């Protein structure tokens, strides 16, 4: 399973990150080093980080609460 986070701003990459389900867990994966992604207010320090229900993900100033459906 894969979901993508896309940006539509000037000078922003088209694909900022993807959310993947592997090994019975969800992960957020940054698409490049220039993308600033924060989880619960802390900037990601590795390109792949595990997600938990209720985590707040922030990309390019937009905050979203992570919840898995299905």
C-alpha angles and dihedrals in degrees: 000000000000135000126180134213110215128189128209103191131115112275092006120124114252092233116041101171146336131224114219134185112217135148092009092302138091119239132188113217122194114229093216144355094258092063113098110210123175128193116200089344096308119109115239110253097188127048094240122046132171118245129213129197110276096025113144111226119197122195123169092345095309118117123204131176114230116233126158119224126197 
